[in-house]
């Protein structure tokens, strides 16, 4: 389980904040990385944008292997190899 970090940041005149170092480290965010902000009610969730994109992709692909009749990782690997050999 991830460590819970509670910190604060001041909102500057252009609406910018600085994410505290410990939070950047826990999220794996480095200079130049992008973050995704998800607003739920009165809360904002900040996520590493790359991790968020992967999460959405995984959710979108959920059940696709079963739909294609793939019953094992080996069958999925074989299908990928087949498609790669055709391109």
Order of alpha helices (4+ residues) and beta strands (2+ residues): alpha-beta-beta-alpha-alpha-alpha
